[in-house]
Amino acid sequence: ENTSPVRREMHSPATVAAAAAATAAATPLQEVLPQTGLVFSERGNLSEVLCKPKILPLKSATLLRMEALERQARDNAAHRRVE
């Protein structure tokens, strides 16, 4: 088994991708249409697809929790002052 550094560099992903890109640039792809059967085309009028609007809370759960903790702390402090 040949494990020289030169051999590993030839098969690295970057080298393979560069070689594939060079080959694709040198030889353009030819369209091949079948002689029989159906031909499907994805080319058409593309349009935007609108999604149903999402209802967002006015206050987040974290903010509500923090407000509840602050309210509880104020109530505890007021209760301690009374006693």
mmCIF file of the N, C-alpha and C atoms, coordinates in Angstrom:
data_MODEL
# 
_entry.id   MODEL 
# 
loop_
_atom_site.group_PDB 
_atom_site.id 
_atom_site.type_symbol 
_atom_site.label_atom_id 
_atom_site.label_alt_id 
_atom_site.label_comp_id 
_atom_site.label_asym_id 
_atom_site.label_entity_id 
_atom_site.label_seq_id 
_atom_site.pdbx_PDB_ins_code 
_atom_site.Cartn_x 
_atom_site.Cartn_y 
_atom_site.Cartn_z 
_atom_site.occupancy 
_atom_site.B_iso_or_equiv 
_atom_site.pdbx_formal_charge 
_atom_site.auth_seq_id 
_atom_site.auth_comp_id 
_atom_site.auth_asym_id 
_atom_site.auth_atom_id 
_atom_site.pdbx_PDB_model_num 
ATOM 1   N N  . GLU A 1 1  ? 0.839   -1.172 0.000   1.00 0.00 ? 1  GLU A N  1 
ATOM 2   C CA . GLU A 1 1  ? 0.000   0.000  0.000   1.00 0.00 ? 1  GLU A CA 1 
ATOM 3   C C  . GLU A 1 1  ? 0.888   1.241  0.000   1.00 0.00 ? 1  GLU A C  1 
ATOM 4   N N  . ASN A 1 2  ? 0.633   2.156  -0.908  1.00 0.00 ? 2  ASN A N  1 
ATOM 5   C CA . ASN A 1 2  ? 1.438   3.364  -1.036  1.00 0.00 ? 2  ASN A CA 1 
ATOM 6   C C  . ASN A 1 2  ? 0.773   4.481  -0.243  1.00 0.00 ? 2  ASN A C  1 
ATOM 7   N N  . THR A 1 3  ? 1.427   4.960  0.823   1.00 0.00 ? 3  THR A N  1 
ATOM 8   C CA . THR A 1 3  ? 0.856   6.021  1.660   1.00 0.00 ? 3  THR A CA 1 
ATOM 9   C C  . THR A 1 3  ? 1.743   7.253  1.654   1.00 0.00 ? 3  THR A C  1 
ATOM 10  N N  . SER A 1 4  ? 2.323   7.548  0.516   1.00 0.00 ? 4  SER A N  1 
ATOM 11  C CA . SER A 1 4  ? 3.174   8.731  0.447   1.00 0.00 ? 4  SER A CA 1 
ATOM 12  C C  . SER A 1 4  ? 2.327   9.989  0.548   1.00 0.00 ? 4  SER A C  1 
ATOM 13  N N  . PRO A 1 5  ? 2.889   11.116 1.034   1.00 0.00 ? 5  PRO A N  1 
ATOM 14  C CA . PRO A 1 5  ? 2.121   12.360 1.170   1.00 0.00 ? 5  PRO A CA 1 
ATOM 15  C C  . PRO A 1 5  ? 1.601   12.867 -0.168  1.00 0.00 ? 5  PRO A C  1 
ATOM 16  N N  . VAL A 1 6  ? 2.350   12.621 -1.248  1.00 0.00 ? 6  VAL A N  1 
ATOM 17  C CA . VAL A 1 6  ? 1.923   13.071 -2.562  1.00 0.00 ? 6  VAL A CA 1 
ATOM 18  C C  . VAL A 1 6  ? 0.647   12.339 -2.964  1.00 0.00 ? 6  VAL A C  1 
ATOM 19  N N  . ARG A 1 7  ? 0.587   11.074 -2.675  1.00 0.00 ? 7  ARG A N  1 
ATOM 20  C CA . ARG A 1 7  ? -0.564  10.261 -3.033  1.00 0.00 ? 7  ARG A CA 1 
ATOM 21  C C  . ARG A 1 7  ? -1.811  10.737 -2.285  1.00 0.00 ? 7  ARG A C  1 
ATOM 22  N N  . ARG A 1 8  ? -1.667  11.091 -0.978  1.00 0.00 ? 8  ARG A N  1 
ATOM 23  C CA . ARG A 1 8  ? -2.800  11.560 -0.192  1.00 0.00 ? 8  ARG A CA 1 
ATOM 24  C C  . ARG A 1 8  ? -3.289  12.910 -0.688  1.00 0.00 ? 8  ARG A C  1 
ATOM 25  N N  . GLU A 1 9  ? -2.394  13.782 -1.119  1.00 0.00 ? 9  GLU A N  1 
ATOM 26  C CA . GLU A 1 9  ? -2.786  15.098 -1.611  1.00 0.00 ? 9  GLU A CA 1 
ATOM 27  C C  . GLU A 1 9  ? -3.618  14.983 -2.882  1.00 0.00 ? 9  GLU A C  1 
ATOM 28  N N  . MET A 1 10 ? -3.319  14.012 -3.710  1.00 0.00 ? 10 MET A N  1 
ATOM 29  C CA . MET A 1 10 ? -4.052  13.855 -4.966  1.00 0.00 ? 10 MET A CA 1 
ATOM 30  C C  . MET A 1 10 ? -5.515  13.501 -4.710  1.00 0.00 ? 10 MET A C  1 
ATOM 31  N N  . HIS A 1 11 ? -5.794  12.827 -3.608  1.00 0.00 ? 11 HIS A N  1 
ATOM 32  C CA . HIS A 1 11 ? -7.146  12.375 -3.333  1.00 0.00 ? 11 HIS A CA 1 
ATOM 33  C C  . HIS A 1 11 ? -7.839  13.196 -2.259  1.00 0.00 ? 11 HIS A C  1 
ATOM 34  N N  . SER A 1 12 ? -7.276  14.342 -1.894  1.00 0.00 ? 12 SER A N  1 
ATOM 35  C CA . SER A 1 12 ? -7.939  15.170 -0.885  1.00 0.00 ? 12 SER A CA 1 
ATOM 36  C C  . SER A 1 12 ? -9.215  15.750 -1.483  1.00 0.00 ? 12 SER A C  1 
ATOM 37  N N  . PRO A 1 13 ? -10.223 16.067 -0.667  1.00 0.00 ? 13 PRO A N  1 
ATOM 38  C CA . PRO A 1 13 ? -11.496 16.597 -1.183  1.00 0.00 ? 13 PRO A CA 1 
ATOM 39  C C  . PRO A 1 13 ? -11.325 17.882 -1.987  1.00 0.00 ? 13 PRO A C  1 
ATOM 40  N N  . ALA A 1 14 ? -10.396 18.729 -1.588  1.00 0.00 ? 14 ALA A N  1 
ATOM 41  C CA . ALA A 1 14 ? -10.195 19.986 -2.312  1.00 0.00 ? 14 ALA A CA 1 
ATOM 42  C C  . ALA A 1 14 ? -9.644  19.712 -3.707  1.00 0.00 ? 14 ALA A C  1 
ATOM 43  N N  . THR A 1 15 ? -8.723  18.753 -3.820  1.00 0.00 ? 15 THR A N  1 
ATOM 44  C CA . THR A 1 15 ? -8.145  18.424 -5.121  1.00 0.00 ? 15 THR A CA 1 
ATOM 45  C C  . THR A 1 15 ? -9.183  17.777 -6.025  1.00 0.00 ? 15 THR A C  1 
ATOM 46  N N  . VAL A 1 16 ? -9.984  16.904 -5.465  1.00 0.00 ? 16 VAL A N  1 
ATOM 47  C CA . VAL A 1 16 ? -11.020 16.231 -6.246  1.00 0.00 ? 16 VAL A CA 1 
ATOM 48  C C  . VAL A 1 16 ? -12.050 17.247 -6.725  1.00 0.00 ? 16 VAL A C  1 
ATOM 49  N N  . ALA A 1 17 ? -12.460 18.182 -5.856  1.00 0.00 ? 17 ALA A N  1 
ATOM 50  C CA . ALA A 1 17 ? -13.439 19.203 -6.232  1.00 0.00 ? 17 ALA A CA 1 
ATOM 51  C C  . ALA A 1 17 ? -12.877 20.118 -7.310  1.00 0.00 ? 17 ALA A C  1 
ATOM 52  N N  . ALA A 1 18 ? -11.609 20.481 -7.197  1.00 0.00 ? 18 ALA A N  1 
ATOM 53  C CA . ALA A 1 18 ? -10.985 21.340 -8.203  1.00 0.00 ? 18 ALA A CA 1 
ATOM 54  C C  . ALA A 1 18 ? -10.907 20.621 -9.547  1.00 0.00 ? 18 ALA A C  1 
ATOM 55  N N  . ALA A 1 19 ? -10.582 19.348 -9.540  1.00 0.00 ? 19 ALA A N  1 
ATOM 56  C CA . ALA A 1 19 ? -10.504 18.585 -10.778 1.00 0.00 ? 19 ALA A CA 1 
ATOM 57  C C  . ALA A 1 19 ? -11.888 18.444 -11.409 1.00 0.00 ? 19 ALA A C  1 
ATOM 58  N N  . ALA A 1 20 ? -12.909 18.234 -10.590 1.00 0.00 ? 20 ALA A N  1 
ATOM 59  C CA . ALA A 1 20 ? -14.269 18.110 -11.106 1.00 0.00 ? 20 ALA A CA 1 
ATOM 60  C C  . ALA A 1 20 ? -14.747 19.428 -11.699 1.00 0.00 ? 20 ALA A C  1 
ATOM 61  N N  . ALA A 1 21 ? -14.405 20.536 -11.059 1.00 0.00 ? 21 ALA A N  1 
ATOM 62  C CA . ALA A 1 21 ? -14.797 21.850 -11.566 1.00 0.00 ? 21 ALA A CA 1 
ATOM 63  C C  . ALA A 1 21 ? -14.103 22.138 -12.892 1.00 0.00 ? 21 ALA A C  1 
ATOM 64  N N  . ALA A 1 22 ? -12.828 21.780 -13.007 1.00 0.00 ? 22 ALA A N  1 
ATOM 65  C CA . ALA A 1 22 ? -12.090 22.002 -14.246 1.00 0.00 ? 22 ALA A CA 1 
ATOM 66  C C  . ALA A 1 22 ? -12.664 21.144 -15.377 1.00 0.00 ? 22 ALA A C  1 
ATOM 67  N N  . THR A 1 23 ? -13.037 19.919 -15.064 1.00 0.00 ? 23 THR A N  1 
ATOM 68  C CA . THR A 1 23 ? -13.617 19.038 -16.071 1.00 0.00 ? 23 THR A CA 1 
ATOM 69  C C  . THR A 1 23 ? -14.973 19.553 -16.515 1.00 0.00 ? 23 THR A C  1 
ATOM 70  N N  . ALA A 1 24 ? -15.800 20.031 -15.577 1.00 0.00 ? 24 ALA A N  1 
ATOM 71  C CA . ALA A 1 24 ? -17.122 20.536 -15.909 1.00 0.00 ? 24 ALA A CA 1 
ATOM 72  C C  . ALA A 1 24 ? -17.019 21.796 -16.750 1.00 0.00 ? 24 ALA A C  1 
ATOM 73  N N  . ALA A 1 25 ? -16.034 22.643 -16.489 1.00 0.00 ? 25 ALA A N  1 
ATOM 74  C CA . ALA A 1 25 ? -15.864 23.871 -17.261 1.00 0.00 ? 25 ALA A CA 1 
ATOM 75  C C  . ALA A 1 25 ? -15.378 23.554 -18.673 1.00 0.00 ? 25 ALA A C  1 
ATOM 76  N N  . ALA A 1 26 ? -14.586 22.512 -18.812 1.00 0.00 ? 26 ALA A N  1 
ATOM 77  C CA . ALA A 1 26 ? -14.007 22.171 -20.114 1.00 0.00 ? 26 ALA A CA 1 
ATOM 78  C C  . ALA A 1 26 ? -15.032 21.478 -21.017 1.00 0.00 ? 26 ALA A C  1 
ATOM 79  N N  . THR A 1 27 ? -15.917 20.663 -20.454 1.00 0.00 ? 27 THR A N  1 
ATOM 80  C CA . THR A 1 27 ? -16.887 19.926 -21.261 1.00 0.00 ? 27 THR A CA 1 
ATOM 81  C C  . THR A 1 27 ? -18.303 20.266 -20.814 1.00 0.00 ? 27 THR A C  1 
ATOM 82  N N  . PRO A 1 28 ? -19.010 21.111 -21.573 1.00 0.00 ? 28 PRO A N  1 
ATOM 83  C CA . PRO A 1 28 ? -20.386 21.437 -21.189 1.00 0.00 ? 28 PRO A CA 1 
ATOM 84  C C  . PRO A 1 28 ? -21.298 20.222 -21.358 1.00 0.00 ? 28 PRO A C  1 
ATOM 85  N N  . LEU A 1 29 ? -22.328 20.150 -20.536 1.00 0.00 ? 29 LEU A N  1 
ATOM 86  C CA . LEU A 1 29 ? -23.254 19.025 -20.597 1.00 0.00 ? 29 LEU A CA 1 
ATOM 87  C C  . LEU A 1 29 ? -24.209 19.179 -21.774 1.00 0.00 ? 29 LEU A C  1 
ATOM 88  N N  . GLN A 1 30 ? -24.487 18.081 -22.436 1.00 0.00 ? 30 GLN A N  1 
ATOM 89  C CA . GLN A 1 30 ? -25.442 18.076 -23.529 1.00 0.00 ? 30 GLN A CA 1 
ATOM 90  C C  . GLN A 1 30 ? -26.781 17.592 -23.018 1.00 0.00 ? 30 GLN A C  1 
ATOM 91  N N  . GLU A 1 31 ? -27.862 18.210 -23.500 1.00 0.00 ? 31 GLU A N  1 
ATOM 92  C CA . GLU A 1 31 ? -29.190 17.738 -23.116 1.00 0.00 ? 31 GLU A CA 1 
ATOM 93  C C  . GLU A 1 31 ? -29.514 16.488 -23.915 1.00 0.00 ? 31 GLU A C  1 
ATOM 94  N N  . VAL A 1 32 ? -30.099 15.528 -23.237 1.00 0.00 ? 32 VAL A N  1 
ATOM 95  C CA . VAL A 1 32 ? -30.501 14.292 -23.895 1.00 0.00 ? 32 VAL A CA 1 
ATOM 96  C C  . VAL A 1 32 ? -31.999 14.143 -23.689 1.00 0.00 ? 32 VAL A C  1 
ATOM 97  N N  . LEU A 1 33 ? -32.750 14.129 -24.791 1.00 0.00 ? 33 LEU A N  1 
ATOM 98  C CA . LEU A 1 33 ? -34.190 13.950 -24.710 1.00 0.00 ? 33 LEU A CA 1 
ATOM 99  C C  . LEU A 1 33 ? -34.536 12.520 -25.079 1.00 0.00 ? 33 LEU A C  1 
ATOM 100 N N  . PRO A 1 34 ? -35.398 11.877 -24.296 1.00 0.00 ? 34 PRO A N  1 
ATOM 101 C CA . PRO A 1 34 ? -35.756 10.492 -24.606 1.00 0.00 ? 34 PRO A CA 1 
ATOM 102 C C  . PRO A 1 34 ? -36.592 10.421 -25.892 1.00 0.00 ? 34 PRO A C  1 
ATOM 103 N N  . GLN A 1 35 ? -36.449 9.312  -26.607 1.00 0.00 ? 35 GLN A N  1 
ATOM 104 C CA . GLN A 1 35 ? -37.198 9.117  -27.837 1.00 0.00 ? 35 GLN A CA 1 
ATOM 105 C C  . GLN A 1 35 ? -38.654 8.752  -27.546 1.00 0.00 ? 35 GLN A C  1 
ATOM 106 N N  . THR A 1 36 ? -38.901 8.045  -26.458 1.00 0.00 ? 36 THR A N  1 
ATOM 107 C CA . THR A 1 36 ? -40.256 7.668  -26.081 1.00 0.00 ? 36 THR A CA 1 
ATOM 108 C C  . THR A 1 36 ? -40.476 8.029  -24.620 1.00 0.00 ? 36 THR A C  1 
ATOM 109 N N  . GLY A 1 37 ? -41.728 8.124  -24.231 1.00 0.00 ? 37 GLY A N  1 
ATOM 110 C CA . GLY A 1 37 ? -42.046 8.411  -22.843 1.00 0.00 ? 37 GLY A CA 1 
ATOM 111 C C  . GLY A 1 37 ? -42.346 9.881  -22.628 1.00 0.00 ? 37 GLY A C  1 
ATOM 112 N N  . LEU A 1 38 ? -42.560 10.237 -21.401 1.00 0.00 ? 38 LEU A N  1 
ATOM 113 C CA . LEU A 1 38 ? -42.914 11.603 -21.040 1.00 0.00 ? 38 LEU A CA 1 
ATOM 114 C C  . LEU A 1 38 ? -41.679 12.394 -20.646 1.00 0.00 ? 38 LEU A C  1 
ATOM 115 N N  . VAL A 1 39 ? -41.698 13.667 -20.952 1.00 0.00 ? 39 VAL A N  1 
ATOM 116 C CA . VAL A 1 39 ? -40.622 14.565 -20.535 1.00 0.00 ? 39 VAL A CA 1 
ATOM 117 C C  . VAL A 1 39 ? -41.229 15.566 -19.567 1.00 0.00 ? 39 VAL A C  1 
ATOM 118 N N  . PHE A 1 40 ? -40.685 15.627 -18.366 1.00 0.00 ? 40 PHE A N  1 
ATOM 119 C CA . PHE A 1 40 ? -41.168 16.558 -17.360 1.00 0.00 ? 40 PHE A CA 1 
ATOM 120 C C  . PHE A 1 40 ? -40.239 17.753 -17.301 1.00 0.00 ? 40 PHE A C  1 
ATOM 121 N N  . SER A 1 41 ? -40.808 18.900 -17.213 1.00 0.00 ? 41 SER A N  1 
ATOM 122 C CA . SER A 1 41 ? -40.011 20.120 -17.125 1.00 0.00 ? 41 SER A CA 1 
ATOM 123 C C  . SER A 1 41 ? -40.380 20.862 -15.852 1.00 0.00 ? 41 SER A C  1 
ATOM 124 N N  . GLU A 1 42 ? -39.370 21.277 -15.113 1.00 0.00 ? 42 GLU A N  1 
ATOM 125 C CA . GLU A 1 42 ? -39.593 22.044 -13.895 1.00 0.00 ? 42 GLU A CA 1 
ATOM 126 C C  . GLU A 1 42 ? -39.638 23.538 -14.199 1.00 0.00 ? 42 GLU A C  1 
ATOM 127 N N  . ARG A 1 43 ? -39.354 23.908 -15.412 1.00 0.00 ? 43 ARG A N  1 
ATOM 128 C CA . ARG A 1 43 ? -39.372 25.315 -15.774 1.00 0.00 ? 43 ARG A CA 1 
ATOM 129 C C  . ARG A 1 43 ? -40.813 25.765 -15.922 1.00 0.00 ? 43 ARG A C  1 
ATOM 130 N N  . GLY A 1 44 ? -41.137 26.832 -15.308 1.00 0.00 ? 44 GLY A N  1 
ATOM 131 C CA . GLY A 1 44 ? -42.495 27.338 -15.391 1.00 0.00 ? 44 GLY A CA 1 
ATOM 132 C C  . GLY A 1 44 ? -42.557 28.682 -14.705 1.00 0.00 ? 44 GLY A C  1 
ATOM 133 N N  . ASN A 1 45 ? -43.747 29.148 -14.531 1.00 0.00 ? 45 ASN A N  1 
ATOM 134 C CA . ASN A 1 45 ? -43.918 30.415 -13.841 1.00 0.00 ? 45 ASN A CA 1 
ATOM 135 C C  . ASN A 1 45 ? -43.726 30.189 -12.351 1.00 0.00 ? 45 ASN A C  1 
ATOM 136 N N  . LEU A 1 46 ? -42.611 30.655 -11.857 1.00 0.00 ? 46 LEU A N  1 
ATOM 137 C CA . LEU A 1 46 ? -42.348 30.543 -10.430 1.00 0.00 ? 46 LEU A CA 1 
ATOM 138 C C  . LEU A 1 46 ? -42.968 31.741 -9.733  1.00 0.00 ? 46 LEU A C  1 
ATOM 139 N N  . SER A 1 47 ? -43.613 31.499 -8.646  1.00 0.00 ? 47 SER A N  1 
ATOM 140 C CA . SER A 1 47 ? -44.229 32.596 -7.905  1.00 0.00 ? 47 SER A CA 1 
ATOM 141 C C  . SER A 1 47 ? -43.934 32.410 -6.423  1.00 0.00 ? 47 SER A C  1 
ATOM 142 N N  . GLU A 1 48 ? -44.173 33.480 -5.682  1.00 0.00 ? 48 GLU A N  1 
ATOM 143 C CA . GLU A 1 48 ? -43.948 33.422 -4.250  1.00 0.00 ? 48 GLU A CA 1 
ATOM 144 C C  . GLU A 1 48 ? -45.047 32.606 -3.591  1.00 0.00 ? 48 GLU A C  1 
ATOM 145 N N  . VAL A 1 49 ? -44.671 31.894 -2.560  1.00 0.00 ? 49 VAL A N  1 
ATOM 146 C CA . VAL A 1 49 ? -45.638 31.133 -1.788  1.00 0.00 ? 49 VAL A CA 1 
ATOM 147 C C  . VAL A 1 49 ? -45.743 31.807 -0.434  1.00 0.00 ? 49 VAL A C  1 
ATOM 148 N N  . LEU A 1 50 ? -46.919 32.304 -0.120  1.00 0.00 ? 50 LEU A N  1 
ATOM 149 C CA . LEU A 1 50 ? -47.114 32.990 1.138   1.00 0.00 ? 50 LEU A CA 1 
ATOM 150 C C  . LEU A 1 50 ? -47.585 32.011 2.196   1.00 0.00 ? 50 LEU A C  1 
ATOM 151 N N  . CYS A 1 51 ? -46.997 32.109 3.367   1.00 0.00 ? 51 CYS A N  1 
ATOM 152 C CA . CYS A 1 51 ? -47.377 31.243 4.478   1.00 0.00 ? 51 CYS A CA 1 
ATOM 153 C C  . CYS A 1 51 ? -48.393 31.959 5.357   1.00 0.00 ? 51 CYS A C  1 
ATOM 154 N N  . LYS A 1 52 ? -49.113 31.173 6.103   1.00 0.00 ? 52 LYS A N  1 
ATOM 155 C CA . LYS A 1 52 ? -50.069 31.723 7.045   1.00 0.00 ? 52 LYS A CA 1 
ATOM 156 C C  . LYS A 1 52 ? -49.294 32.541 8.084   1.00 0.00 ? 52 LYS A C  1 
ATOM 157 N N  . PRO A 1 53 ? -49.765 33.747 8.424   1.00 0.00 ? 53 PRO A N  1 
ATOM 158 C CA . PRO A 1 53 ? -49.030 34.556 9.401   1.00 0.00 ? 53 PRO A CA 1 
ATOM 159 C C  . PRO A 1 53 ? -49.020 33.899 10.777  1.00 0.00 ? 53 PRO A C  1 
ATOM 160 N N  . LYS A 1 54 ? -47.924 34.045 11.448  1.00 0.00 ? 54 LYS A N  1 
ATOM 161 C CA . LYS A 1 54 ? -47.782 33.456 12.769  1.00 0.00 ? 54 LYS A CA 1 
ATOM 162 C C  . LYS A 1 54 ? -48.089 34.519 13.821  1.00 0.00 ? 54 LYS A C  1 
ATOM 163 N N  . ILE A 1 55 ? -48.867 34.156 14.804  1.00 0.00 ? 55 ILE A N  1 
ATOM 164 C CA . ILE A 1 55 ? -49.207 35.079 15.872  1.00 0.00 ? 55 ILE A CA 1 
ATOM 165 C C  . ILE A 1 55 ? -48.126 34.980 16.939  1.00 0.00 ? 55 ILE A C  1 
ATOM 166 N N  . LEU A 1 56 ? -47.470 36.095 17.189  1.00 0.00 ? 56 LEU A N  1 
ATOM 167 C CA . LEU A 1 56 ? -46.405 36.126 18.172  1.00 0.00 ? 56 LEU A CA 1 
ATOM 168 C C  . LEU A 1 56 ? -46.923 36.763 19.455  1.00 0.00 ? 56 LEU A C  1 
ATOM 169 N N  . PRO A 1 57 ? -46.475 36.273 20.596  1.00 0.00 ? 57 PRO A N  1 
ATOM 170 C CA . PRO A 1 57 ? -46.912 36.880 21.849  1.00 0.00 ? 57 PRO A CA 1 
ATOM 171 C C  . PRO A 1 57 ? -46.321 38.284 21.994  1.00 0.00 ? 57 PRO A C  1 
ATOM 172 N N  . LEU A 1 58 ? -47.094 39.166 22.648  1.00 0.00 ? 58 LEU A N  1 
ATOM 173 C CA . LEU A 1 58 ? -46.592 40.519 22.876  1.00 0.00 ? 58 LEU A CA 1 
ATOM 174 C C  . LEU A 1 58 ? -45.443 40.516 23.870  1.00 0.00 ? 58 LEU A C  1 
ATOM 175 N N  . LYS A 1 59 ? -45.513 39.617 24.837  1.00 0.00 ? 59 LYS A N  1 
ATOM 176 C CA . LYS A 1 59 ? -44.435 39.478 25.817  1.00 0.00 ? 59 LYS A CA 1 
ATOM 177 C C  . LYS A 1 59 ? -43.957 38.032 25.783  1.00 0.00 ? 59 LYS A C  1 
ATOM 178 N N  . SER A 1 60 ? -42.655 37.866 25.871  1.00 0.00 ? 60 SER A N  1 
ATOM 179 C CA . SER A 1 60 ? -42.116 36.510 25.854  1.00 0.00 ? 60 SER A CA 1 
ATOM 180 C C  . SER A 1 60 ? -42.355 35.839 27.200  1.00 0.00 ? 60 SER A C  1 
ATOM 181 N N  . ALA A 1 61 ? -42.237 34.537 27.213  1.00 0.00 ? 61 ALA A N  1 
ATOM 182 C CA . ALA A 1 61 ? -42.433 33.777 28.450  1.00 0.00 ? 61 ALA A CA 1 
ATOM 183 C C  . ALA A 1 61 ? -41.391 34.172 29.483  1.00 0.00 ? 61 ALA A C  1 
ATOM 184 N N  . THR A 1 62 ? -40.175 34.444 29.046  1.00 0.00 ? 62 THR A N  1 
ATOM 185 C CA . THR A 1 62 ? -39.112 34.847 29.965  1.00 0.00 ? 62 THR A CA 1 
ATOM 186 C C  . THR A 1 62 ? -39.441 36.195 30.602  1.00 0.00 ? 62 THR A C  1 
ATOM 187 N N  . LEU A 1 63 ? -39.932 37.138 29.801  1.00 0.00 ? 63 LEU A N  1 
ATOM 188 C CA . LEU A 1 63 ? -40.291 38.447 30.329  1.00 0.00 ? 63 LEU A CA 1 
ATOM 189 C C  . LEU A 1 63 ? -41.434 38.331 31.336  1.00 0.00 ? 63 LEU A C  1 
ATOM 190 N N  . LEU A 1 64 ? -42.432 37.510 31.033  1.00 0.00 ? 64 LEU A N  1 
ATOM 191 C CA . LEU A 1 64 ? -43.531 37.300 31.972  1.00 0.00 ? 64 LEU A CA 1 
ATOM 192 C C  . LEU A 1 64 ? -43.027 36.697 33.283  1.00 0.00 ? 64 LEU A C  1 
ATOM 193 N N  . ARG A 1 65 ? -42.112 35.736 33.189  1.00 0.00 ? 65 ARG A N  1 
ATOM 194 C CA . ARG A 1 65 ? -41.554 35.105 34.380  1.00 0.00 ? 65 ARG A CA 1 
ATOM 195 C C  . ARG A 1 65 ? -40.774 36.120 35.213  1.00 0.00 ? 65 ARG A C  1 
ATOM 196 N N  . MET A 1 66 ? -39.971 36.969 34.532  1.00 0.00 ? 66 MET A N  1 
ATOM 197 C CA . MET A 1 66 ? -39.199 37.990 35.248  1.00 0.00 ? 66 MET A CA 1 
ATOM 198 C C  . MET A 1 66 ? -40.128 38.987 35.936  1.00 0.00 ? 66 MET A C  1 
ATOM 199 N N  . GLU A 1 67 ? -41.200 39.404 35.264  1.00 0.00 ? 67 GLU A N  1 
ATOM 200 C CA . GLU A 1 67 ? -42.151 40.327 35.883  1.00 0.00 ? 67 GLU A CA 1 
ATOM 201 C C  . GLU A 1 67 ? -42.823 39.694 37.093  1.00 0.00 ? 67 GLU A C  1 
ATOM 202 N N  . ALA A 1 68 ? -43.148 38.402 37.007  1.00 0.00 ? 68 ALA A N  1 
ATOM 203 C CA . ALA A 1 68 ? -43.760 37.711 38.139  1.00 0.00 ? 68 ALA A CA 1 
ATOM 204 C C  . ALA A 1 68 ? -42.790 37.646 39.313  1.00 0.00 ? 68 ALA A C  1 
ATOM 205 N N  . LEU A 1 69 ? -41.514 37.377 39.049  1.00 0.00 ? 69 LEU A N  1 
ATOM 206 C CA . LEU A 1 69 ? -40.514 37.336 40.122  1.00 0.00 ? 69 LEU A CA 1 
ATOM 207 C C  . LEU A 1 69 ? -40.343 38.710 40.755  1.00 0.00 ? 69 LEU A C  1 
ATOM 208 N N  . GLU A 1 70 ? -40.321 39.765 39.933  1.00 0.00 ? 70 GLU A N  1 
ATOM 209 C CA . GLU A 1 70 ? -40.196 41.122 40.475  1.00 0.00 ? 70 GLU A CA 1 
ATOM 210 C C  . GLU A 1 70 ? -41.411 41.473 41.334  1.00 0.00 ? 70 GLU A C  1 
ATOM 211 N N  . ARG A 1 71 ? -42.591 41.119 40.856  1.00 0.00 ? 71 ARG A N  1 
ATOM 212 C CA . ARG A 1 71 ? -43.815 41.386 41.608  1.00 0.00 ? 71 ARG A CA 1 
ATOM 213 C C  . ARG A 1 71 ? -43.794 40.651 42.942  1.00 0.00 ? 71 ARG A C  1 
ATOM 214 N N  . GLN A 1 72 ? -43.341 39.404 42.921  1.00 0.00 ? 72 GLN A N  1 
ATOM 215 C CA . GLN A 1 72 ? -43.271 38.601 44.145  1.00 0.00 ? 72 GLN A CA 1 
ATOM 216 C C  . GLN A 1 72 ? -42.245 39.201 45.109  1.00 0.00 ? 72 GLN A C  1 
ATOM 217 N N  . ALA A 1 73 ? -41.117 39.666 44.587  1.00 0.00 ? 73 ALA A N  1 
ATOM 218 C CA . ALA A 1 73 ? -40.100 40.283 45.442  1.00 0.00 ? 73 ALA A CA 1 
ATOM 219 C C  . ALA A 1 73 ? -40.626 41.562 46.079  1.00 0.00 ? 73 ALA A C  1 
ATOM 220 N N  . ARG A 1 74 ? -41.362 42.379 45.284  1.00 0.00 ? 74 ARG A N  1 
ATOM 221 C CA . ARG A 1 74 ? -41.947 43.609 45.832  1.00 0.00 ? 74 ARG A CA 1 
ATOM 222 C C  . ARG A 1 74 ? -42.960 43.289 46.923  1.00 0.00 ? 74 ARG A C  1 
ATOM 223 N N  . ASP A 1 75 ? -43.788 42.275 46.677  1.00 0.00 ? 75 ASP A N  1 
ATOM 224 C CA . ASP A 1 75 ? -44.789 41.887 47.668  1.00 0.00 ? 75 ASP A CA 1 
ATOM 225 C C  . ASP A 1 75 ? -44.122 41.393 48.955  1.00 0.00 ? 75 ASP A C  1 
ATOM 226 N N  . ASN A 1 76 ? -43.056 40.603 48.818  1.00 0.00 ? 76 ASN A N  1 
ATOM 227 C CA . ASN A 1 76 ? -42.333 40.112 49.991  1.00 0.00 ? 76 ASN A CA 1 
ATOM 228 C C  . ASN A 1 76 ? -41.706 41.272 50.754  1.00 0.00 ? 76 ASN A C  1 
ATOM 229 N N  . ALA A 1 77 ? -41.119 42.224 50.026  1.00 0.00 ? 77 ALA A N  1 
ATOM 230 C CA . ALA A 1 77 ? -40.501 43.374 50.689  1.00 0.00 ? 77 ALA A CA 1 
ATOM 231 C C  . ALA A 1 77 ? -41.555 44.214 51.407  1.00 0.00 ? 77 ALA A C  1 
ATOM 232 N N  . ALA A 1 78 ? -42.715 44.420 50.778  1.00 0.00 ? 78 ALA A N  1 
ATOM 233 C CA . ALA A 1 78 ? -43.789 45.188 51.407  1.00 0.00 ? 78 ALA A CA 1 
ATOM 234 C C  . ALA A 1 78 ? -44.324 44.447 52.625  1.00 0.00 ? 78 ALA A C  1 
ATOM 235 N N  . HIS A 1 79 ? -44.422 43.144 52.536  1.00 0.00 ? 79 HIS A N  1 
ATOM 236 C CA . HIS A 1 79 ? -44.927 42.342 53.652  1.00 0.00 ? 79 HIS A CA 1 
ATOM 237 C C  . HIS A 1 79 ? -43.950 42.409 54.829  1.00 0.00 ? 79 HIS A C  1 
ATOM 238 N N  . ARG A 1 80 ? -42.640 42.415 54.565  1.00 0.00 ? 80 ARG A N  1 
ATOM 239 C CA . ARG A 1 80 ? -41.640 42.507 55.627  1.00 0.00 ? 80 ARG A CA 1 
ATOM 240 C C  . ARG A 1 80 ? -41.679 43.877 56.297  1.00 0.00 ? 80 ARG A C  1 
ATOM 241 N N  . ARG A 1 81 ? -41.960 44.928 55.536  1.00 0.00 ? 81 ARG A N  1 
ATOM 242 C CA . ARG A 1 81 ? -42.026 46.271 56.118  1.00 0.00 ? 81 ARG A CA 1 
ATOM 243 C C  . ARG A 1 81 ? -43.216 46.388 57.062  1.00 0.00 ? 81 ARG A C  1 
ATOM 244 N N  . VAL A 1 82 ? -44.290 45.723 56.739  1.00 0.00 ? 82 VAL A N  1 
ATOM 245 C CA . VAL A 1 82 ? -45.501 45.782 57.561  1.00 0.00 ? 82 VAL A CA 1 
ATOM 246 C C  . VAL A 1 82 ? -45.244 45.095 58.894  1.00 0.00 ? 82 VAL A C  1 
ATOM 247 N N  . GLU A 1 83 ? -44.528 44.001 58.882  1.00 0.00 ? 83 GLU A N  1 
ATOM 248 C CA . GLU A 1 83 ? -44.288 43.242 60.109  1.00 0.00 ? 83 GLU A CA 1 
ATOM 249 C C  . GLU A 1 83 ? -43.294 43.879 60.963  1.00 0.00 ? 83 GLU A C  1 
# 
